Amino acid sequence: MTDKQQIDGATTSTGTATQARQLPRPRAFFGHPMGLMTLFGTELWERFSYYGMRAILLYYLVGAVDEGGLGIAETTGVALVSIYGTSVYLLSIVGGWLADRVTGARRAVLYGGIVIAAGHLLLTVPGAGFSFAGIVCVALGTGLLKPNVSSMVGELYDRDDPRRDGAFSIFYMGINLGSLAAPFLVGLARSWGGFHAGFAVAAVGMALALAFFVAGRRLLGGAGEAVANPVQPHERSALLRRVVLGAVAIVVLAVVVALVGGGSVLEAFIDTMSLLAFATPVLYFLVMYRSPKVTAPERSRLLAYIPLFVGAMIFWMIFEQAATTMAAFAADRTDLSLFGVAISPELFQSVNPALIVVLAPVFAALWVRLDGRPPTAVKFAVGLGLAALSFLFLAAASAYYADTLAPAWVLGFTYLLQTLGELCLSPVGLAATTLLAPKAFRGQAMGLWFLAPAAGQAITAQLVQATAGVSDSAYFGGIGAVALVFALALLVLAPWVTRHIRAGSDHQVRAEA
């Protein structure tokens, strides 16, 4: 799952030394603090609610009105689900900033959880207005919760605590257990009581997440309470002015997009969010590159990061189509029977977390055995290449089964290739980001890494609109071919990128010595 990014980000943060406070029962949860159980349960059920809702969201948006859906055109529905994912990642940057400067991580997680729960409850009420309000609430709340709950895990341990990596492995397992179970249970509820029953199951999951978090507060030992860099009184007017100017700029952009595009409100929203997702990383890179705090060697390393960022963006563009084009393929082009048993299309979205549970320990042992080989840039190229091959395979299968439904194993094998690619690219992505980012911006590396899936899903939103009416074979094949070209280009650039990563690592070691 893409949540691996936030786990890796937390492992690189400094955290708060546990000597400053006494953690209750510091070894009661598999040798870890009981606070880890609180965060494990919170994240398990929050991810259950998120992936459960996402598993049926496309089907609800494009489903016929007389069958309980909203009746949106499939192209617009696919683009909207993609932009929903873009919004979550963009808002995660805002959520991380608010926690660091205003609320602290614990309050950000609590407030985010409440907003998410409200969103899921709104989705249980029939009516397009309630549904869109619910989707907005879930996106806003996830932006608050997502980047901060994992940072609280880091605060349970000293930086040099040997249990730290194991804690994040346990926490990551909670993410995958939640995302594995969600499509099954939400799918069952949908088949029994319709879409709103499915959303109700997701709402129950979020209620359980909040219950775990609130009831377990005393076990956290103060983790997440402190505001790392609080806004000072003299900064408030300037910050308020920037927020207002930013909001006005976004509104003006949306109006211009609506006037130029001449489409519906939904299409204008999709295009506006896409432009924001494309512009934000460009501005991020320009600000870093031109900053007087950045040295010449750091600018060189920053340039070397750009191919990795582009590779990650294209990878997540393919990978995140599990909830969009691949969900549509599951519903419209796949034989929904397995060994004679009928299955629901949303169950395919459990394949990736199931494979992660099985394969992540294997890959972890493999990377240890290989002792850092192959280099990070090569792993990126391999990961992107596997994602490209998954779409090329799906294109070929789509052409082969053009006149009939494809067997279930076709999507299963596609997900297998993508999961293998994820295990090559995702675990090393943020590590490379922190090594290549300038020292003055290293604390913002998580935000930079989140921009890759945000932009990737924005690309999907634009592609599905631009290729409306194109066959599945042409769509998947075209994306797969372009991604393969980028993977080969990244492989060619790998030696150059590797030299800069090693230089960044040496620089970090000297700085910490």
N, C-alpha and C positions, 0 to 999 in steps of 0.2 A: 504494500500500500504506500501511497505517497506520504503518509504520516511518518514514514521513516525519516523524512527530512527534518521534522521538528524534533525527533529524538536525537539525531546527530547534532543538531544545533544546541540542544541543551547540554550535551556532553562536553561541548567546548567552552561553555560559560564558566565563569569563575565560581559562582555560587556563594553561599554564606557559610562560613566555618561553623561547624556544629559545636565547637568549644564555647561559642558565645551564648549558647542556650542548652538546656537539657532536653533531649528528645525522649518522650515517653516510650518505654519498652523498645530499646534500640535494636534488638535482635530477635523480635518475636514473630516476624513474618518471613519465613524461609531464611533466617539469619539477617534480615534487614529490619529497619525501623517500621513500626506499625503504620506510620504515616504513608509508607509506600503502598500499603493495602488500601488506604483511603484514596490515594490518587489512582491506583490500579483500577479500583471499582468505579471511580468517577469516569475515567477515560473509557473503560470497557462499555459502560452503558451510554455515554455520550456518543461514542462511535457507533454503537448499535442504533441509536436514534438517527444519526446522520446518514449512515449507509442504508438503513432501512427506508428512510424517506427518499433517498436518492435512487434506490432500486426501482421504485414505482413512479417517480416523478415524471419521466418522459411519457410513460403510458397514460398517466392522468392528464397531462397537458394535451396530448393529441387524441385521446379517446373520444368516441362519439358522445354527444351530450346525453342522448337517451340511454347510454351505458354508464353514466356517472362521470364522464370526462369533461374537459373544457372545450373540446372541438377545435383546438388550434391546428393550423396546417403543420404537417410533420416537419417541414424544413425549418419553420419558425420555432417549433417546439425543441428540436435538436439544438438550434443555435441558442435558445434561451437557457437550456440546461447547461450548455458549455459556459455561457456568460455567468451563470450562477456560480460555477466553480471558479471562474476568474475573480468574481466579486469576493468570494471567501478568502482567497489568497491576498488580494489587495487590501482587504479589511484587516487581515492578520498583521500587516505592517502597522496599521493604525492601532490595533489592539496591543501590540508589543510596546509601542511608544507610550500609550496611555498608562500601561502598567509601570513602565520605567519612570514616568514623569508625574503621574497624578494619583493613581489608585493603589499601586502595588499589585503583585500577581494574584494574591488570594482574592481580593475584591474583584479584580477583572474576571477571574474564573467564575465567581459567584454571580456577578451581574450578567455575564455572558450566558451562564446556564439558565438564569431566569428568563432572559430574552428568548433563548432557544426554545424553552418549554412553552412560552407564550406562542411562539411561532407554530409549534407542532399542534397546539390546541386550536389555533385558528385554522389550520389545515384540516381539522376534523369537521369543520362546519361547511356545509355545501354552499357554493357561491364563489364566483371568480374573484370578487373583491376580498373575501376572507382568505382565499388561497394565495393571492399575490401578496397580501399583507403578511401572511404566514411565511412565505418564502423569503421575503425581505427580513423578517425578524430572525429566521434561522441563520441567514447569511451574516447579519450584524452580530448576533450572539456568538456564532462560531469564530468570527474575526476577533472577538474579545477573548474567548476561551482557548482557542487552538494554540497560539504561541506561548501561552503562559502556564498551562497546566504542566507541561514537561519541564519548564524552567524551575518549577517548584520541586520536582523530583531531584534536580541537581542541588537544591538548597538543603536537602536532607543529609548531604555528605560533604566532608572536606574534599578539596580538590584531589588530594593524594590518597583518599580512602580506596582500598583495593576492591571494595564491594560496589563501587560506582558503576562500572560497566555492566556488571550483573544486574544491577537495579534497573537500568534502562532496557536490558533484554527482557526482564520480567514485565516491565511496563509496556514494551512493544508487543508482548504476547497478549496483553489485555486488549490492545487495539485490534489485533487480528481475530481474537475470539469474538469480539463484538461485531466486527464487520463480516465475519463468517456466518454467525447465527442470524443476523438481521434479515437478509433476503429470504431465508427460509420462513421465519415467523411472520414477517410482514407480508410475504407472498401468500401464505396460508390465510391470513386475515383478509387480504384483498379478495381471494377466491371465495371466501365465506360471506363477507359482508360488504364488499365493494372497496373503492379507493379510500374512503374516509375511515373505514375500519382499519385499513393498513396504516394510515397516518396516526390513528389512535394508538396502535401498538408502538409506533415510534415515540409518541408522546409519553407513554408509560416508561419506555427506556430512559428518556430524559429526566423524568420524575425520579427514577431510581438513581440516576447519576447525581442529581441534586441532593437526594437523601444521603447518599454515601459521603458527599463532600461536606455537607453541613454537620452530620453526625460525627464525622471523623476529624473535625477541626482541631480538637484538643490533642490529637495524635500527631499533628504536623509540627508541633514544637515551635510555632512562630514562623515557619517557612512561608514566604510570600507576603508577609505582613509589611515589610519595609518597602518604602519607595526609593528606588536606587538613586535617582537623580531628580529630586522634586523640583517642580517649577518654582522659581523664586519670585517674590512680589514684583521686582523690577522687570521681570520678563513677561508678565501677564498681558500687558497691553499690546506688546509686539506680537505675542503668540495669537492673541485674539484677532488682531488685524490680519495676520497670515491666514488664519482659519476662514475668516470672512471672505478674503480675497480668493482663496482656493475654492470655496463653495460657489462664489459668483462666477469664477472662471469655468467651473464644471457646468453650471446652469447655462451659461452663454454657449459653451461647446455643444450642449444637448440641443439648444434651440437652433443653432446653425446646422447641426447634423439633421434635425427634423426638417428644416426648410430646404436644405439641399437635396436630401434623400427623398423627401415627399412620401415616405412610407407611413406605416402605422406607428403608434406610440411604442409598441413593443420593439419594432425594428429600429426605431431611433435610439431606444435604450440600449439595445444590443450593440449598435454601431458606436455609441458614445463610450460604453464600457470597453469596447475593443480598442478604441483610440487611446484611452487612458492606460490600458494594459501595455500597449506598444510604446507609448511616450514615457511612461514611468521608468523602465530600465534604461532607456536612452539618457534621460535626465540624470538618473542615478550615476551612470558611468561618467557623464560629462562633469558633474559636480566633483566626483572623486578625482578625475584626471586633472582638472584645472585647479584643484585646491592647493593653496600655498603650503599646506601641511604635508603634502605628498612629495616624496623625494623622486629623483629621476629613476633610480632602480625600481621603486615601487610603481611608477608609471609604466615601466617596461613589463613588470609582472602583471599589472592590470590589463594591458593589451593581450597578454598570453591567456588571460582568463576568458576573454570574449569568445574564442572557439568553444570552450567548455560550456559557457552559458548558452550559446546557440544550440549546441548539441543537446543539452538538457531541455531546452525549450521545445525542440522538435520531438524528443523522446516523450515528454509529458503530453504533448499535443496528440500523439498516437495513443499513449497509455490511458489517458483520461477519457477516451472515447468509449470506454466500457459502459458508461451511463448514457451514451448518446447514440452514435451510429451503430455500435455493436449491440446495444440494447434493441435498436430497431431491427437489426439483422436477426437477433434471437426471436423476436416476435413475429416477423414477417417472412423470413427466409429459412427458418430452421425447423426440422421435424422435432416437435416437442414431446418426444417419447424416448425413453432410455430403458432398454431391456424389457420393453413392453409396458413400462410404467409411464403415465403422463406426468410431465414436469411443467412448471411455469417458467416463462422466459426470464424472470428476475433471478432465478436460481443460478444462472450463469455468472452473476456478479459475486457469488461466493467462491468461485474457482480460484481466483487470485489469492485471497487470504488463506484458503486451504493449502495451496501450494507453498505459500510463504511459511506457514507453520511447519511444513515438512522439510522444505529446502533451505530455509535460513540457517539452521545449525550446520548443515552440510557445507554451505558456502563460507560460513564463519570459520569452520575448521580448515577449509581449503585455502582461504587467504592467509591463515596463520602458517600453514604448511609451506605455502609459496613464498612467505617472508617478504611481502611487499611487491612481489611480481605478479602480473605485469604492472607497469606504471599506471598511475591514475588516468592519464589521457588515453591510454590503450583500453583500459576498462570502460571508459566513456564510449569509445568508438565501438567496442564489442557490444555494449548495452544498446546503443542506438542502432547498430547493425541488426541485432536480434529483433528489435521493435520493427525495423523496416521489413525484415523477412516475414514477420507475422502478418503484416498487411499484404505483402506480395503473395503469401500463401492463401490468405483469405480471398484475395482477388481471383487467384487461380481456381479455388474451390467454388467461388461464386459463379464463375464462367462454366465450370464443369457441371454444376447443378443448376444451370440457368432455367431449366424447364421443370424442375422439381424442388422439393425442400432438401436442404443440406442436412446430413446427419448431425447429431449433437456433438460428436467428437471433433468436428471441424472447428467450432468455436472453442472447445476445450483445448485443442492443440494450439490455437491462436493465443489463448491466455497463457499457456505454458511458455511459449516463446517470449511473450512480453514479461512474464514473471522472471524468467532467467535474465532478461535484459535489465529489469529493475534491480536484481540482486548484484549485477555488475556495476551499475551506475549510481544508484541512490546512496548506498552506504558511504561512498567516498566523495560524494558531491559537495557536502558542506565542508568537509575537511580541506578539500582543494580551495574552496571559497575563502576560508579563514587564512590559508597560507598565502594566497595571491592578493587578497584585499589589502590596501594600505593600512598601516598600523592605526592611523587616526580614525579609520572607518571599520576596524575589525569587529567592534561591538555591534555593528549594523549588518554583519554578514548574513544573519538569518533573513533579514528583509530582502537582501539582494537575491538569496537563493529562492525565496518564495516567489519572486517575480518571474522565474522561469516557467513554472506551471501556470501562472496567471496569464502570461503572454501566449503560452502554448494553447490553452483552451480558447483564448480569443481568436487565434488563428483558425481553430476548428469552427468557431461561430461564423467566421467570414467565409470559410471554404464551403460549408454546407449550403450557404445562401448562394454563393457564386456558382456552385455545381448542381443546382437543383435540376432534376430530370436526368442527370448523368447516371449510367448504370453503376451498380455496386462494384463490378469488376474494374471499371475505369476509375472510380473514386478511390478505392483501396489501393489499386495498382499504381495510380499516379502518385499518391502520397508515399507509398512504399518505395517507389523508384527514387523520388527526390530525397527521401530520408537516407536511402542507401548511399547516394552520392555524397551527402553530408558526412555520413559515417566514414567513408573512404577518405574524404578530405581531412577529417579529424585524425585519422590514422596516419596520414602523411605529416600532419603538423605535430604529432605526438612527441617526437624527440625535442622540438623547440619548447613545447609547453612543459615537458618534464624538467628541462633545465631550469625553467623559471620557478617551478614548484619546489625543486631542491634548494634553489637560492632563497626562496621565501622561508622554507623550513630552517635553513641555517641561520637566517636573520632572526627568526623567532627564538631559536635556542640561545643565541647570543644575547638577545634582549632580556630573556628570563634568567640568564646566568648571574 
